[in-house]
């Protein structure tokens, strides 16, 4: 989980090796980047830097959370020279595409850059979250949008990563939707680094996923609540592997 700490650190002030210790009152942490940015405005109007923190590396107290010490290793938006990358919001959407299988629900997964993932992508200007999700799922697995149906809103996941091309630390909020599809053949979007598309049994999908945020997403979902039940005649492709050509 990510947390955010507003500071009045200047753009080129390095992160101290010992981190920060609260002087008196503990540090007030924020769960939303925009709230931390609003609190990082100094009385003279100077916009300070927001620290992006790994909650697992902090000793937290109360709600809203506070901490008395922020170790350097808990700060995610810092480079090897100790300089801070300014956090920047990124909005995306994707789908948990499900179907009934012989042994229970199956999830449509993609294999990209050495890891199993769920289809998703960044929002275009003017798009709704639902439109982005349908477009990105269709593009990444190589089918037409009309073959994708949204059945439920599944909430969001948030994770961060260095975005060197923009010289920022991206805070990516992905809006997820449960989906079904009438498609039986798929073509991986190779220009996006996708090598394969496959139906994976729900019980195996979590272990295959290469990202903790997506594992947590599946953990909080009940496949029965998505309206998917076992299919007596077995999955459409027999072995549960999607066609990729």
Secondary structure in CASP SS format (residue, H / E / C, confidence):
PFRMAT SS
TARGET T0000
AUTHOR 0000-0000-0000
METHOD secondary structure of the structure
MODEL  1
X C 1.00
X E 1.00
X E 1.00
X E 1.00
X E 1.00
X E 1.00
X C 1.00
X C 1.00
X C 1.00
X C 1.00
X C 1.00
X C 1.00
X C 1.00
X C 1.00
X C 1.00
X C 1.00
X C 1.00
X C 1.00
X C 1.00
X E 1.00
X E 1.00
X C 1.00
X C 1.00
X C 1.00
X C 1.00
X C 1.00
X E 1.00
X E 1.00
X C 1.00
X E 1.00
X C 1.00
X C 1.00
X H 1.00
X H 1.00
X H 1.00
X H 1.00
X H 1.00
X H 1.00
X H 1.00
X C 1.00
X E 1.00
X C 1.00
X C 1.00
X C 1.00
X C 1.00
X C 1.00
X E 1.00
X C 1.00
X C 1.00
X E 1.00
X E 1.00
X E 1.00
X E 1.00
X E 1.00
X H 1.00
X H 1.00
X H 1.00
X C 1.00
X C 1.00
X C 1.00
X E 1.00
X C 1.00
X C 1.00
X C 1.00
X C 1.00
X E 1.00
X E 1.00
X C 1.00
X E 1.00
X E 1.00
X C 1.00
X H 1.00
X H 1.00
X H 1.00
X E 1.00
X C 1.00
X C 1.00
X E 1.00
X C 1.00
X C 1.00
X C 1.00
X C 1.00
X C 1.00
X E 1.00
X C 1.00
X C 1.00
X E 1.00
X E 1.00
X E 1.00
X E 1.00
X E 1.00
X E 1.00
X E 1.00
X E 1.00
X E 1.00
X E 1.00
X E 1.00
X E 1.00
X E 1.00
X E 1.00
X E 1.00
X C 1.00
X C 1.00
X E 1.00
X E 1.00
X E 1.00
X E 1.00
X E 1.00
X E 1.00
X E 1.00
X E 1.00
X E 1.00
X C 1.00
X C 1.00
X E 1.00
X E 1.00
X E 1.00
X C 1.00
X C 1.00
X E 1.00
X E 1.00
X E 1.00
X C 1.00
X C 1.00
X C 1.00
X C 1.00
X C 1.00
X C 1.00
X H 1.00
X H 1.00
X H 1.00
X H 1.00
X H 1.00
X H 1.00
X H 1.00
X H 1.00
X H 1.00
X H 1.00
X H 1.00
X H 1.00
X H 1.00
X C 1.00
X C 1.00
X C 1.00
X H 1.00
X H 1.00
X H 1.00
X E 1.00
X E 1.00
X E 1.00
X E 1.00
X E 1.00
X E 1.00
X E 1.00
X E 1.00
X E 1.00
X E 1.00
X E 1.00
X E 1.00
X E 1.00
X E 1.00
X E 1.00
X E 1.00
X C 1.00
X C 1.00
X C 1.00
X C 1.00
X E 1.00
X E 1.00
X E 1.00
X E 1.00
X E 1.00
X E 1.00
X E 1.00
X E 1.00
X E 1.00
X E 1.00
X E 1.00
X E 1.00
X E 1.00
X E 1.00
X C 1.00
X C 1.00
X C 1.00
X E 1.00
X C 1.00
X C 1.00
X C 1.00
X C 1.00
X H 1.00
X H 1.00
X H 1.00
X C 1.00
X E 1.00
X E 1.00
X E 1.00
X E 1.00
X E 1.00
X E 1.00
X E 1.00
X E 1.00
X H 1.00
X H 1.00
X H 1.00
X H 1.00
X H 1.00
X H 1.00
X H 1.00
X E 1.00
X C 1.00
X C 1.00
X H 1.00
X H 1.00
X H 1.00
X H 1.00
X H 1.00
X H 1.00
X H 1.00
X H 1.00
X C 1.00
X C 1.00
X C 1.00
X H 1.00
X H 1.00
X H 1.00
X H 1.00
X C 1.00
X C 1.00
X C 1.00
X C 1.00
X C 1.00
X C 1.00
X C 1.00
X C 1.00
X C 1.00
X C 1.00
X C 1.00
X C 1.00
X C 1.00
X C 1.00
X C 1.00
X C 1.00
X E 1.00
X C 1.00
X C 1.00
END
